[in-house]
């Protein structure tokens, strides 16, 4: 007599599959019973301040917005020249490395200075005049001159 091709492990796996299918069907039936015939999602509205609410917006507060007024991206900045020369004090300068920092007297900002931006040689605590250019990493002082 030939042995049966079904082993105990195959039967066990088949029983597990059937059990999972029955559980899945039971969960499906439960969801159908709990769903009261309507949509299972709730509508959400946005009020005039941009907050999400469950109440519809008031039609009297509706505003018309023209498509031309919508700006996508960052608005272009107009290049308004501020004062050309500023005054400050050298807080740090390393001659061997060729860079340092100047503290602006008006804004108290620390501005990077490179040796290529110097007109006169500078040392720490020197009073200087300079112009500011935007570099890759922020503002840079250029045309730095020592004030006597």
C-alpha positions in Angstrom: 0.0 0.0 0.0 1.2 3.5 -0.8 1.7 6.1 1.9 -0.6 9.1 1.9 0.9 12.2 0.5 -0.7 14.4 3.2 1.5 14.7 6.2 0.5 15.9 9.7 2.3 19.3 9.0 0.5 19.9 5.8 -2.9 19.2 7.5 -2.0 21.6 10.3 -1.0 24.4 7.9 -4.3 23.9 6.0 -6.3 24.1 9.3 -4.5 27.3 10.2 -5.3 28.8 6.8 -9.0 28.0 7.2 -9.0 29.4 10.7 -7.5 32.7 9.5 -10.0 32.9 6.7 -12.9 32.4 9.2 -11.5 35.1 11.5 -11.1 37.5 8.6 -14.7 36.9 7.5 -15.9 37.4 11.1 -14.1 40.8 11.3 -15.5 41.8 7.9 -19.1 41.0 9.1 -18.4 42.9 12.3 -17.4 46.0 10.4 -20.5 45.7 8.2 -22.7 45.5 11.3 -21.0 48.5 13.0 -21.2 50.6 9.8 -24.6 52.2 10.0 -25.2 52.3 6.3 -23.3 55.5 5.8 -19.8 56.5 4.9 -17.2 55.4 7.4 -15.3 58.8 7.2 -16.2 62.1 8.6 -16.0 65.3 6.6 -13.5 67.9 7.7 -13.6 71.6 6.9 -11.1 74.4 7.1 -12.2 77.7 8.7 -11.0 81.2 7.7 -8.0 81.0 10.0 -6.8 77.7 8.4 -7.9 75.5 11.4 -9.6 72.1 10.6 -13.1 71.9 12.0 -16.1 69.5 11.7 -18.6 72.4 11.0 -18.9 73.8 7.5 -17.6 77.3 6.9 -19.9 80.3 7.1 -20.7 81.4 3.5 -20.9 85.0 4.5 -17.2 85.0 5.4 -16.2 83.7 2.0 -13.5 85.7 0.2 -12.7 85.7 -3.5 -9.0 85.3 -4.3 -7.7 86.1 -7.8 -5.3 83.5 -9.2 -2.8 86.3 -10.1 -2.5 87.3 -6.4 -1.2 83.8 -5.4 2.6 83.6 -5.1 4.2 80.3 -5.5 7.7 80.1 -3.9 9.6 82.9 -2.3 9.0 86.4 -3.3 11.8 88.1 -5.0 13.7 90.5 -2.8 14.4 94.0 -4.2 18.1 94.8 -3.8 17.9 97.9 -1.7 21.3 99.3 -0.9 21.7 100.1 2.7 24.5 102.2 4.0 27.6 101.3 2.1 30.3 101.6 4.8 29.9 100.3 8.3 32.1 100.8 11.4 33.2 98.1 13.8 35.9 96.5 16.0 38.1 93.6 15.1 37.3 90.9 17.8 39.5 88.2 16.4 42.0 87.9 13.6 44.5 85.1 12.9 47.3 86.2 10.5 48.5 82.7 9.9 45.1 81.4 8.9 44.0 84.6 7.2 40.6 85.1 8.7 38.8 86.8 11.6 35.7 88.5 12.8 34.5 92.1 13.1 31.8 93.2 15.5 29.5 95.8 13.9 29.1 98.8 16.1 25.5 99.4 15.1 24.0 96.0 15.0 26.5 94.1 17.3 26.6 91.4 14.6 29.8 89.4 14.2 30.9 89.5 10.6 33.4 87.2 9.0 36.5 88.8 7.3 39.0 87.1 5.1 42.5 88.4 4.4 41.5 88.9 0.7 38.9 91.5 1.8 41.5 93.7 3.6 42.8 97.0 2.3 45.1 97.6 5.4 46.5 95.0 7.7 44.4 94.7 10.9 44.9 93.4 14.4 42.5 92.6 17.3 40.7 95.6 18.9 41.4 97.8 15.8 38.6 100.2 14.8 37.7 99.6 11.2 35.3 100.6 8.4 34.1 98.0 6.0 31.4 97.0 3.5 29.3 93.8 3.7 28.8 91.3 0.9 26.8 88.1 1.1 29.0 85.1 0.7 28.1 81.4 0.5 27.8 81.0 4.2 26.6 84.4 5.2 27.8 88.1 5.4 31.5 88.8 4.7 33.3 92.0 5.4 35.2 93.5 2.4 37.2 96.7 1.8 38.3 96.7 5.4 40.2 99.8 6.4 41.7 100.8 9.7 40.4 104.0 11.3 42.8 106.1 13.3 
